[in-house]
Amino acid sequence: MKRDRKTLIILIPGFPKNEQDSTCVPFPQSFIKNLKQANPSLEIIVLAFQYPFTAGEYIWHGVPVYGFNGRNRGKIHRLLLWKSVWKRLRKIIREEAVFGILSFWVGECALIAKYAAKKHRLRSFTWVMGQDAKKDNRYIPFIKPKSDSLIALSDFISEEYFRNHQVKPAHTIAPGLDITLFPAGNGDRDIDILGAGSLIPLKQYDQFVKLVASIATSRPGIRTVICGEGPERTKLEQLVRKYGLDEQIDMVGELEHEKVLAFMQRSKIFLHPSSYEGFGMVCAEALYAGAAVVSYCKPMHIHFDHQYIIKSEAEMEMKVRELLNLENLDHGRVLTFPMEECCRQILALYT
């Protein structure tokens, strides 16, 4: 039995398949990596339910990871997945000095975590990350999580969860930013507007394209970039061609996380037209990269410099035009929340 080190088990839907897989859940992987680096005597074990699409154990930055290759299959496959996870959990708890379980998203990970923690008398917390706070989350009636077991990613998520489920998360811990990921320096701002994220309807990148089309009538030399992949890509490319914006909008696809951060450091404005965000980590990254951020979503009650919250497409265009017209737009770094504080707050819940 390995009882020489305290162990935290983390349950998560998906996790990087290797150390080069930077696009898979960027914040959770950054959090786990920093938590391990800051606490080398702490044993962290990750159980990844759905991704990677191979089953087995591997080591990621010194952290043991068990992948179960769920592939988001339903019915009998889901039940067999849960059985495999439960079996592995029981073995880890029997062999390690486990003091707690942390699950990401109020979903199947939180469901398994609740009953495992209850059976083995462990402290368990679930980080509410975003859309899992919505009313249509089918897992919540089965989990029935108590207030003290819930960590909201932002003030907005805390209020959204309470509005939809009449339970107020007792803890709010915002995602920390790993500033070591950012390239050194603060170079030329040769990109006027940048967007980055999944190309899905929720993110509303059609508004990005329409805004550029409007601004290009008076600024034909405007240069913009959209980083990301998703089911909306073909529709967006058609929209770009419709407005004749092939020279103004560069759709670069999905890039490694570090390359997206480098694009942010070249951008004057980061435009995030998403209709819903748990926190909007890309906005926090853009702020630290020195870009002005324009978005619909305000995750925290506090205000951050260089962050501009708008309420309509008309207001979005007005703010973007105003910022582009400034001769000396401030590109100083803005740090929302340090990663070190985020890790400290999570561990403090267990002690």
C-alpha positions as CSV (number, residue, x, y, z in Angstrom):
1,M,0.0,0.0,0.0
2,K,1.3,3.4,-1.0
3,R,0.5,5.5,2.1
4,D,3.6,7.7,2.1
5,R,2.0,10.6,0.2
6,K,-1.4,12.3,0.3
7,T,-3.5,11.7,-2.8
8,L,-6.1,13.8,-4.6
9,I,-8.2,12.0,-7.3
10,I,-9.5,14.2,-10.1
11,L,-12.4,13.0,-12.3
12,I,-12.8,14.8,-15.7
13,P,-14.6,14.1,-19.0
14,G,-11.6,14.5,-21.2
15,F,-7.9,15.1,-20.7
16,P,-4.8,15.6,-23.0
17,K,-3.6,12.3,-24.6
18,N,0.0,13.4,-24.1
19,E,2.1,16.4,-23.0
20,Q,1.9,18.0,-26.5
21,D,-2.0,18.0,-26.6
22,S,-2.3,21.6,-25.6
23,T,-5.8,22.2,-27.1
24,C,-7.7,19.8,-24.8
25,V,-9.3,21.5,-21.8
26,P,-6.6,24.2,-21.5
27,F,-7.5,25.5,-18.1
28,P,-8.0,22.1,-16.3
29,Q,-4.7,20.8,-17.6
30,S,-2.9,24.0,-16.7
31,F,-4.4,23.9,-13.2
32,I,-3.4,20.3,-12.6
33,K,0.1,20.9,-13.9
34,N,0.6,23.9,-11.7
35,L,-1.0,22.2,-8.7
36,K,1.5,19.3,-9.0
37,Q,4.5,21.7,-9.5
38,A,3.6,23.7,-6.5
39,N,3.0,20.6,-4.3
40,P,5.6,18.0,-5.4
41,S,4.7,15.8,-2.3
42,L,1.1,15.7,-3.4
43,E,0.0,12.7,-5.5
44,I,-2.5,13.6,-8.1
45,I,-4.3,10.9,-10.1
46,V,-6.6,11.8,-13.0
47,L,-9.4,9.6,-14.3
48,A,-10.5,10.7,-17.8
49,F,-13.9,9.3,-18.8
50,Q,-14.4,10.1,-22.5
51,Y,-11.1,11.3,-24.0
52,P,-8.4,10.3,-25.0
53,F,-9.8,7.7,-27.4
54,T,-7.6,5.0,-26.1
55,A,-7.9,3.1,-22.8
56,G,-5.0,2.7,-20.4
57,E,-2.6,4.4,-18.0
58,Y,0.0,7.0,-18.9
59,I,2.1,9.7,-17.2
60,W,1.4,13.3,-18.0
61,H,3.9,15.9,-16.5
62,G,4.5,13.4,-13.6
63,V,0.7,12.8,-13.1
64,P,-0.7,9.3,-13.5
65,V,-3.7,9.4,-15.9
66,Y,-6.2,6.6,-16.5
67,G,-8.1,7.0,-19.7
68,F,-11.3,5.0,-20.2
69,N,-12.0,5.7,-23.9
70,G,-15.7,6.5,-23.4
71,R,-16.1,8.3,-26.7
72,N,-19.4,9.8,-25.5
73,R,-21.2,6.6,-26.3
74,G,-24.6,6.1,-24.5
75,K,-26.8,3.4,-23.0
76,I,-24.9,0.1,-22.2
77,H,-21.6,1.6,-23.1
78,R,-22.1,4.4,-20.5
79,L,-22.9,1.9,-17.8
80,L,-19.9,-0.2,-18.6
81,L,-17.7,2.9,-18.5
82,W,-19.0,3.8,-15.1
83,K,-18.4,0.3,-13.9
84,S,-14.7,0.5,-15.1
85,V,-14.2,3.9,-13.5
86,W,-15.8,2.7,-10.2
87,K,-13.5,-0.4,-10.2
88,R,-10.4,1.8,-10.7
89,L,-11.5,4.3,-8.1
90,R,-12.0,1.5,-5.5
91,K,-8.5,0.2,-6.2
92,I,-6.8,3.6,-5.9
93,I,-8.6,4.4,-2.7
94,R,-7.6,1.0,-1.3
95,E,-3.9,1.5,-2.2
96,E,-3.3,5.2,-1.8
97,A,-3.7,7.7,1.0
98,V,-6.6,9.5,-0.7
99,F,-7.9,12.6,1.1
100,G,-10.4,13.8,-1.5
101,I,-12.0,13.8,-4.9
102,L,-12.3,16.8,-7.3
103,S,-14.6,16.5,-10.3
104,F,-14.9,18.9,-13.2
105,W,-18.4,19.8,-14.4
106,V,-21.7,18.7,-12.8
107,G,-22.1,15.6,-14.9
108,E,-21.2,11.9,-14.8
109,C,-17.9,12.7,-13.1
110,A,-19.7,14.4,-10.3
111,L,-22.2,11.6,-10.1
112,I,-19.5,8.9,-9.6
113,A,-17.5,11.2,-7.3
114,K,-20.5,11.7,-5.0
115,Y,-21.2,8.0,-4.3
116,A,-17.5,7.1,-4.2
117,A,-16.9,9.8,-1.6
118,K,-19.9,8.8,0.4
119,K,-18.9,5.1,0.4
120,H,-15.3,5.8,1.4
121,R,-16.0,8.9,3.7
122,L,-13.9,11.3,1.6
123,R,-14.4,15.0,0.9
124,S,-15.6,15.7,-2.6
125,F,-16.1,18.9,-4.5
126,T,-17.4,19.6,-8.0
127,W,-16.2,22.6,-10.0
128,V,-19.2,24.1,-11.9
129,M,-17.5,25.2,-15.2
130,G,-20.1,26.7,-17.5
131,Q,-23.1,25.2,-19.3
132,D,-23.5,22.6,-16.6
133,A,-25.1,25.3,-14.6
134,K,-28.0,25.5,-17.0
135,K,-31.5,24.4,-16.2
136,D,-31.4,21.4,-18.7
137,N,-28.6,19.6,-16.9
138,R,-30.1,16.1,-16.6
139,Y,-27.5,14.9,-14.0
140,I,-28.4,17.4,-11.3
141,P,-31.7,15.7,-10.2
142,F,-29.8,12.5,-9.7
143,I,-26.7,14.0,-8.0
144,K,-28.6,16.6,-5.9
145,P,-25.3,18.2,-4.9
146,K,-25.3,20.2,-1.7
147,S,-24.2,23.8,-1.6
148,D,-21.0,23.1,0.3
149,S,-19.8,20.6,-2.4
150,L,-20.1,23.0,-5.2
151,I,-17.4,25.4,-6.5
152,A,-18.5,28.0,-9.0
153,L,-16.0,29.1,-11.6
154,S,-17.3,32.7,-11.5
155,D,-19.8,35.0,-9.9
156,F,-22.0,34.6,-13.0
157,I,-22.0,30.8,-12.7
158,S,-22.8,31.0,-9.0
159,E,-25.9,33.1,-9.8
160,E,-26.8,31.1,-12.8
161,Y,-26.7,27.8,-10.9
162,F,-28.8,29.3,-8.1
163,R,-31.4,30.7,-10.5
164,N,-31.8,27.4,-12.3
165,H,-31.5,24.9,-9.4
166,Q,-32.2,26.9,-6.2
167,V,-28.9,25.9,-4.6
168,K,-26.1,28.5,-4.2
169,P,-22.6,27.1,-4.6
170,A,-20.8,27.8,-1.3
171,H,-17.5,28.5,-3.0
172,T,-16.4,30.6,-5.9
173,I,-12.9,30.0,-7.3
174,A,-12.0,31.7,-10.5
175,P,-9.6,30.1,-12.9
176,G,-6.0,31.1,-12.4
177,L,-3.7,32.2,-15.3
178,D,-0.3,30.5,-15.8
179,I,1.7,33.5,-17.0
180,T,4.7,31.3,-17.8
181,L,2.9,30.2,-21.0
182,F,3.1,33.6,-22.5
183,P,5.9,34.5,-24.9
184,A,8.3,37.2,-23.6
185,G,8.0,40.8,-24.8
186,N,5.1,42.8,-26.1
187,G,5.7,43.1,-29.9
188,D,4.0,44.7,-32.8
189,R,0.2,44.8,-32.9
190,D,-0.3,43.9,-36.6
191,I,-3.7,42.2,-36.0
192,D,-6.6,44.6,-35.6
193,I,-9.1,42.1,-34.2
194,L,-8.7,38.5,-33.0
195,G,-11.2,35.8,-32.2
196,A,-10.4,32.4,-30.7
197,G,-12.6,29.5,-29.6
198,S,-14.8,26.6,-30.8
199,L,-16.7,27.4,-34.0
200,I,-20.2,26.5,-32.6
201,P,-23.5,28.4,-32.7
202,L,-23.1,29.5,-29.0
203,K,-19.9,31.5,-29.9
204,Q,-21.7,33.6,-32.5
205,Y,-18.8,34.1,-34.8
206,D,-21.2,35.2,-37.6
207,Q,-21.4,38.5,-35.6
208,F,-17.6,38.7,-35.9
209,V,-17.7,38.4,-39.7
210,K,-20.6,40.9,-40.0
211,L,-18.8,43.4,-37.8
212,V,-15.6,43.2,-39.9
213,A,-17.7,43.5,-43.1
214,S,-19.2,46.8,-41.7
215,I,-15.9,48.2,-40.6
216,A,-14.1,47.2,-43.8
217,T,-16.3,49.7,-45.8
218,S,-14.3,52.5,-44.1
219,R,-11.1,50.6,-43.2
220,P,-10.5,48.2,-46.2
221,G,-7.0,47.4,-44.9
222,I,-8.3,46.0,-41.6
223,R,-6.7,42.7,-40.6
224,T,-8.5,40.1,-38.5
225,V,-7.9,36.5,-37.5
226,I,-10.2,33.7,-36.2
227,C,-8.5,30.8,-34.4
228,G,-10.6,27.6,-33.9
229,E,-12.4,24.7,-35.4
230,G,-16.0,23.4,-35.3
231,P,-19.2,22.6,-37.1
232,E,-19.8,26.3,-38.0
233,R,-16.6,26.7,-40.0
234,T,-18.1,26.0,-43.4
235,K,-20.9,28.4,-42.8
236,L,-18.5,31.1,-41.6
237,E,-16.3,30.6,-44.7
238,Q,-19.3,31.0,-46.9
239,L,-20.1,34.2,-45.0
240,V,-16.6,35.5,-45.5
241,R,-16.8,34.9,-49.2
242,K,-20.3,36.5,-49.4
243,Y,-19.0,39.7,-48.0
244,G,-15.7,39.5,-50.0
245,L,-13.5,39.5,-46.9
246,D,-10.9,36.9,-47.9
247,E,-8.2,39.6,-47.5
248,Q,-9.5,40.9,-44.2
249,I,-10.4,37.7,-42.3
250,D,-7.8,34.9,-41.9
251,M,-9.4,31.7,-40.6
252,V,-6.4,29.7,-39.3
253,G,-8.1,26.7,-37.8
254,E,-7.2,25.0,-34.5
255,L,-3.8,25.9,-33.2
256,E,-1.6,24.8,-30.3
257,H,-2.4,26.8,-27.2
258,E,1.0,28.6,-27.2
259,K,0.4,29.8,-30.8
260,V,-3.0,31.3,-29.9
261,L,-1.4,33.2,-27.0
262,A,1.2,34.5,-29.5
263,F,-1.6,35.7,-31.8
264,M,-3.1,37.5,-28.8
265,Q,0.1,39.4,-28.2
266,R,0.0,40.6,-31.8
267,S,-3.6,41.8,-31.5
268,K,-5.1,45.2,-30.7
269,I,-8.6,43.9,-29.8
270,F,-9.8,40.5,-28.8
271,L,-13.5,40.2,-29.8
272,H,-15.5,37.4,-28.0
273,P,-19.1,37.4,-29.2
274,S,-20.1,34.3,-27.3
275,S,-23.6,34.4,-25.8
276,Y,-22.7,32.3,-22.7
277,E,-19.4,31.8,-20.8
278,G,-18.6,30.2,-17.5
279,F,-15.7,32.5,-17.2
280,G,-14.2,33.0,-20.6
281,M,-10.6,32.0,-20.0
282,V,-9.6,33.2,-23.5
283,C,-10.6,36.7,-22.4
284,A,-8.4,36.5,-19.3
285,E,-5.5,35.3,-21.6
286,A,-6.1,38.1,-24.0
287,L,-6.1,40.7,-21.2
288,Y,-2.7,39.4,-20.0
289,A,-1.5,39.4,-23.6
290,G,-2.2,43.2,-23.7
291,A,-5.3,43.2,-26.0
292,A,-8.5,45.2,-25.3
293,V,-11.3,42.7,-24.8
294,V,-14.8,43.3,-26.1
295,S,-17.4,40.7,-25.0
296,Y,-21.0,40.1,-24.0
297,C,-20.2,38.1,-20.9
298,K,-19.1,39.6,-17.5
299,P,-18.0,36.7,-15.3
300,M,-17.1,38.5,-12.1
301,H,-18.6,41.4,-10.2
302,I,-15.3,43.2,-10.2
303,H,-14.1,45.1,-13.3
304,F,-10.8,44.5,-15.1
305,D,-9.0,47.2,-16.9
306,H,-9.2,46.9,-20.8
307,Q,-12.3,44.8,-20.5
308,Y,-15.4,46.2,-22.3
309,I,-18.8,44.6,-21.8
310,I,-21.4,45.3,-24.5
311,K,-25.0,44.3,-24.8
312,S,-25.8,44.4,-28.5
313,E,-24.2,44.1,-31.9
314,A,-24.6,47.8,-32.5
315,E,-22.8,48.5,-29.2
316,M,-20.1,46.0,-30.1
317,E,-19.4,47.8,-33.4
318,M,-19.4,51.2,-31.7
319,K,-16.9,50.0,-29.1
320,V,-14.6,48.3,-31.6
321,R,-14.6,51.3,-33.9
322,E,-13.8,53.5,-30.9
323,L,-10.8,51.4,-29.8
324,L,-9.5,51.1,-33.4
325,N,-9.5,54.9,-33.7
326,L,-7.4,55.4,-30.6
327,E,-3.9,56.4,-31.5
328,N,-2.4,55.1,-28.2
329,L,-4.4,52.1,-27.2
330,D,-3.0,50.8,-23.9
331,H,-1.5,47.3,-24.4
332,G,-0.3,46.8,-20.8
333,R,-0.8,43.4,-19.3
334,V,-3.8,42.8,-17.0
335,L,-3.7,39.8,-14.7
336,T,-7.2,38.6,-13.6
337,F,-6.3,35.8,-11.1
338,P,-2.9,34.2,-10.5
339,M,-2.7,30.4,-10.9
340,E,-0.9,30.1,-7.5
341,E,-3.9,31.6,-5.7
342,C,-6.3,29.3,-7.5
343,C,-4.4,26.2,-6.5
344,R,-4.1,27.4,-2.9
345,Q,-7.8,28.0,-2.7
346,I,-8.7,24.5,-4.0
347,L,-6.4,22.7,-1.6
348,A,-7.7,24.8,1.3
349,L,-11.1,23.3,0.8
350,Y,-9.8,19.9,1.8
351,T,-8.0,21.0,4.9
